[in-house]
């Protein structure tokens, strides 16, 4: 049987000694698509590692302009193949062509690539630092090994392993990339790889800079992230898989960046409900059900007072949940994990208000589900009741008083986001002042008076947070140029002559626009 080719060392080729094959499944029909993709053996991984290792020595001599031109040409090629990508991704994931894929996610993807190109061209991201008194200079530089990227299933464009934010940042920082496609959308990833292949052929970027494998056995993934030639790994996916990869990488002393799970708590303070209950209900409903709840920033935990207003909010959200059709899920595994997560929540005291079951209609669907639990019970089982249910599911936690609202915040694990809804005229200020210092230490992004879904691609964005949302709270997966620093090593030059220094550290500013930290001052001037 012939499989779709992998991209290794600048060549599309059949996988060597594949250990199996797979096909993407259309979630709307539950039927496999036609194309079959190889499950690579470690032989393919070794070939890709060897080629990428060679790139570590070739890429430093490549002009920054070539990298910039590649990223821009790649973005252009993606736009040229927009309709093909949208159609394929919709078949593989069930996500709506319009507006989700065509008008939202694809423009975000090309925007990320162009932002990365701009950061690479400007060079300020490398934080060149010069101390003229000691003649010691330092800057962030490529890692010295390839970046391995594991893409998630829920963003086939914006987080794709060979086109998304991790890819853009790794390339802009000067690293070769080995992309591992998500098995949920291999055809989409292949089209991206073809667009990248065309770009680096046209621009002249060394062709092994970008390589693609579709799938491999879990044990080979563990060997890969721990391999001596790997610079680092970027993984977005489940906590279970992420922690296994982290353990393997940690034992080998290898870097790994993880985005794993988050319930994104939303605290709704009493004044907000007295002021705008229906508005909050509609925002919560829209956020919970957006993309069938398959967002890493889905509001899975809502904390509020158990009073008349709190109960009214729950009833209104329940009504909205019941009135909306169940959305399409990405695959059968998502369906199974939602059911298992809800069962676990019930075992620890949560009660179903509405939903809680699979929907017997075409495609993979689970009812919009709302659960409730008291603050006392939450305090008895805080870890179990923070289990992520990756789908249209939210748990209301009813506190008996304001003190317990603050207490619940202390039980929270690390999350990507935390939101606080409060009265617009300051009636909740005293409670906010008690809650915010605790919540802000539990989340990467603190939000006021809006829901967490939606991650703006802006330099100020932090898409990260404390464990277990990610593996390290100091880095972001979204927000250029900060996201480039995950894929860079700080290199120092002590008493090195001008002609031996990288241009970013020489006395003359290489662009005239690059920010450098010279003798304690951020400046664009020459030394």
N, C-alpha and C positions, 0 to 999 in steps of 0.2 A: 504493500500500500504506500502511495506517495503522500508525504506530509508537506505542509507549508514550510519553506526554508527558514532557517535561522540566519542571523547576520553576525558573522564572526570575522574579524581581521579584514574588514573592508569588502567582504564577499558574501553574497547570498548563497547558501549551500544547504544541502540536506544534512540533518543532524547525524552525527556519527554515533552509531550503536545506541539508538534511542531505547528507552526501557518501557515505552508505552506511548499512547497518544490520547488526545481528548478533542472534544468539539465544544464550542460555546452553545449554550441552550437559550432559546428565545423564551423569556419569562412569561410572555403573554400567551404562548401556546404550549409551553413545557416540552417543546420538541427541539432536538439538536439541530444546529445549522450544518451546512454541507461541508465546509472546510474542516480538515483535521490538522491538528498541530502536535508536534512531537513533545514528549516528555524526555528532556535531554538527560543523558548519562553524565557522570562527572568528567568524562572525556571532553565533552563540549565545553564544560566550565573551565577546564584546564587550558584549552585552546584560547578561550576568551581572556583568561587571566594572563597568559603569556603575551598575547598581542597587546593587552592594555598596559602591561609592565613596560613594553618597549615604548609605548606612547609617553610614559612618565619622563623619558629622556628626550623625546622628540618635541613635545609640546612647549617646553620652556623657550625654545628657539623660534616658535611660531609667533608672528606679530599679533599684538592685541587686536589690530584692525581685522585680521582674518577671523578671529573668534567672533568679533562684533558682526562682521558681515555674514558669518554662518548663522548666527542667531536671528538676524533680520531676514535672511533668505529663507530660513526654515519657517519663520512666521508667515512669510509671503506664500510659501508652498502649501502650508496648512490652509490658508484662506482660499487658495486656488482649488483645493480638494474638499472644500467645506461640505458640499452636498453629499459626497461619497462618505465622508467621516460621519456626518449626522445620521445618514441612513443606516450605516453599519452599527454605530453605537446604539441607536434606538432598537435595532433588532437584537443586539446582544444583551442590553441592560433593561429594556422596557421603558427607559426614560423618554419623556416627551420630546419630539423633535423641536417643537416650538411652544413656549419660548426657551425651555431649559437648555437644550443642546445648542441650537443654532444661534440664538440671540443673547444667551447669558454665558454659558460655559466656554464655548469656542472663542468668543472675543476676550474673555478673561485669560485664556491660555495664550493667545498670541500677544496680549498685553504683557503678560509675565515675561515672555521671551524678549520682547522689545525693552522692557524695563531692565532686564538682566544685561542686554546689549549696551544700554546706556550706562549702567554701572561699571561694566568692564571698560568702556571707552573712557569714562571719567577717572577711574582708578582710585578715587577717594576711599572706596570700600576697604582697601588693603591697609589703611591706617598707618601709613608711613610715619615713622617717628625718628627724629634726628636730635641727638645731643651733641652740639658742636664742641663743647668743652672737653668731653671724653672721647670724641669721635666714635661713638657707638650709635648704630643705626639699626632699625628693625622694621619689618613689614610682614603682613600676612601673605603667604604664598601657597601654591598648590600642595596637596598633602604628600605627594610622593608615592601614591598608589591609586588605583581606580576607585571610583565611588560606585557601589552596588546599590541599585534602587529597586525596592519592592513596591509596586503601585497598588492602591486599594481598589475595591470593586465599585465604589459608589460615585466616583468622579472619573469617568473614562477619558476626559480631556484634561481638566485642570490639575489633576494629580497623577496623570499617566506617567509611567516610569520612563518613557522616552520622549516626553513633550511637556510635562507638568512643571510645577514650581521647583521641585527638587532637582530635576534635570537641568532646568535653566540656570539655577544657582551653581550647580556643580561645574557646568561647562564654563560659565562666566568666570569662575574662580580658577580655571585653567586645568581642570582634571578630566581624564578619560572616564567614560561611564559604561558600566555593564548593566543593562536594564533587564529586569525580570518582569515579564508581562503578568498582569492578573489574569487567571484562567477564565474569568467572567467576560472579558472583552479582548481576546487575542487578535481578532480581525481588525479591530479599531487600532490596536497598538501596532500591528503590521503596517497599516496605512501611514501612521505617523513615522515609523522607521523608514519607509520608502521615501517620504518627504524629506526626512533628515539626510538620507543617503544621497538624494539628488542635490541637496544643498551643499554637503561637504565635497561632492565631486565637482560642483561648479565653482566653489569658493577656494578649494585647495587645502582644506583642513585635512590633516592626516586621517585616513579612512577608518582606522581602528579606534579613533577617539570615541565613537559611538557603536555599541554592539547590543544585540538583542537575543535573549533566550526566552522562550515562552513559558516553560514550566520545568521543574525537576523534582525529584523525590525530597521529602522533608529532611532526611538525614544529609542529603547533599547540600541543601540550603544551610544547614548548621556548619558543615565543613567549609562552605564558601565564605560565610561571614567571619570565620576564624582563620582564614588562609593568610599566610605571611605576606602575600603580595597585595592584599586588599588595603586600601587607605581607610575607608569607612563604609558603613552601610546606612541607608535611609529606609526605614520601614514604616508603612502606614497600614494598620489592620487591627486584628483582634489582640486582646491582652494575652491570651493563651499563647498564640504563636509568637508575639513580640517578646514575651519573657523567655521563651525557649531560645530564640535567636540571641537575646541579650546575654543569657547565661553562657552560650557558646562563645560569643565575642569577648565577654569579660574574662573568661578563663584564658583565652589566647592573648589578652591585652589589646584587643582591637576596638577601635571606636565604633559606636553604633548609635544612631538617633532614631527614636521610636515615637510614633503617635499611636496610642493604643485604645483608650476608652475614656469616656467622659459623660456624666449625667447632667452637667451644666445647670446647677441649681438656680432657681428663680425665687427670690424672696419677695412676696407681695405684702407690703405693709398696710396697716388698717386704713390709713388716710387715702391711699390710692384707690381702694375699693369703694369707699364712701363717695369719692369724687368721680370715678369713671369705671365702674364695674363692667359694664357691657363692652367698653373699649378694650379693657384688659382681657376679657374672655375671648374676644375675637382675635386679638393678637396672639394669645396663647394657643388657641385652636389652629390658627394659620401656621404658626411656627412648628407645632407638634406634628402636623400632617404634611408639611411641605416635603416634597420628594418621598412621600410615604414614610416620613420619619427617618429616612436613611441618611442622616447628616451627623457628622461627629459633634456638631454644636446643637443637636436636638435637645430641647428643654425636657429632660426626663424626670426632674424632681422639682416640685413646687412646694414652698413652705409658707404657711399663712396661719392666722389665728382661727381657732375654732369658735366662730361667732356667727351671727346671722348673715353678715356679709360674706364670710368665708364659705358658708354652706350655699349661699346664693350663687357665688362664683362657680362652685363645683357643679351645681345643677345646670347652669347655663353652658359651661364647657361640655358637660355630658350630653346636653341636647345637641350641641353643635357636632360633637363626635358622632352621635347616632344618625344625624341627618346627612352626613357626608359619606359618599361611597368609599369603600376600602381601596386604597391605591395598590398599584402593582409593586411587588417586591423584586429584588434583583435576582434571587435564585432560591432554590429549595433549602439551602443551608441557612439563609437568613430567616426563613419561615420557621424552621425547626428551632433555631436559637431564640427567637422571640417567645415561642411557646414554652421552652425550657426556662427562660428568664422569668416569665410571669408565674410559672409554677413555683419557682424558688422564692419569689416575692410573697406569694400566698402562704407558703410554708412558714414564713417568718412574720406573719400577722397582717399582711396587706389584704384588703378586700376589693374585689372587682366591682366598680360602679357601673361600667358599661364595656361591652366588647369582650375580650379575653378568649377569642376563638378564631380558628381559621375560617375563611369565607369560601363556601363551595360555589365558586364561579370560575370562569376561564382564567388561567394564569395563577401565579403565586400571590395570594392575598390574605391579609390578616386584619381582623376588625380593628378600627380605631379604638384604643383601649385606655380607659382611665381607671386608676386604682386609688385607694385611700388608706391611710394608716394614722394612728394617733402619734403625737410626739413622744409619749411615754414608751410605746412599743418601738418606735424608731430608735430611741435611746438604748433599748435593750439589744437591738440587732442592727447597729448602724452600718456595718460592712455589708451584710447580706442584702439590706434594703437599698443599697447604692449600686446593686448589680445593673449593668447597662442592658437595656432591652432595645436593640438596634432596630427601631421601627416606630410606628405611630402609637407610642406608649408613653404615658406620664403617670407619676405617682404623686398624689397630694399628701403632704404631711401636715396634719392639723396640730398646732401648738396650743396648749391650754392658756398661755399668757405670753407677754412680750419677752419675759426672761427666758422662757423655753425656746423662743425663736432664736435668740442669741446662743443658747446652749446647743441647739441643733447645728449651728454653723461650726461649732468646735468639733463636731463628729465627722465633718466632711473630709473625704479623701481629696487628692489633687484633681483639679478639673481644668479644662481649657477656658471656660468662662464661668462667671457668676453674675447674676442680674439682681438688681434691687429696684422695685417699683415703689414710689413714695408719692406723697401728696405734693402737688405742684406749688403750694403756698407755704410749705415748711412744717405742716402739722406733724410729720413723721421724723423731724430732724433729730430729736433726742434718741429715738430708737435707731435711726440710721447711723448716728455717731458711735453707738455701741456695737452695731453689727459690722460696719464696713472694715474696721481694722482686722477683724477675725477673718472675714470672707476674703479680703484681698490677698491674704497669705495662702489661701487655698486655691487660687485661680490664676491663670495667666492674663486674662482680660476681664476687668471689672466693667460692667455695663449698668447704666442707669436708664430706666424707663423705656426700654425696648428689649425685644427678645434676642436670643443669641444667634439664631440662624442668619447666615450672611457674613462672609469674611472678606472685607475690602482689601484689595491688593494695593496697599499704600505703605510707604516706608515706615510709618508709625505703628503698623499692625504687629501684634504679637499673637501668633497662632501656636501656642505652646502652653506649658504650665507644669505644676509639680506632679510627681509620680502619683498615681499611675496613668495620668493623662498622657504624659510623655516620659522619656527616660532621663531628661535633664531640664530643669526649669529655666536655664539661661539662654536657650536658643529658640528661634522661631522658624517654622516651616513656610510662613508667608510673610512678606515684607522685605523688599529689596531696598538697600543692600545688606541689611542685617542677616538675611538668610544665607548669604554667601559664606559667612564666617564658620558655619558648620563644616565646610569643605575646604578649610585652609589651616595651615600650620604657621605659627609665628616663628620667623627666622631672624636671627640677630647677626649683625656684621660689626666686628670690633676691630678698629684700626685698619679697615680694608681700603685700599686706594680707590680713587674715583672711578678709574677705568675698569675696575673689577666689581663695582657695585651694580645692582639692578638700577635701571634708569629712574625708578621711583624714589630711590634713596640718594641719587647724585645731587650735587648742589643745585643744579638747574631744575626747576619744575618742568617735568616732561610735557605737560599739556598746557601749563599756564592757568588751568582751572582746577587742578587737583588740590584737595585739602591735605595738608601735612601738619604734623605736630612737631614744630621746631622750637627747641629750647623753651618748652612749656607753653607754647602758644599755637593755636590752630590758625594756619595761614596758607595763602596761595603764593607767597613770595619765594624767590630763590634764596638759598643760603648765602 
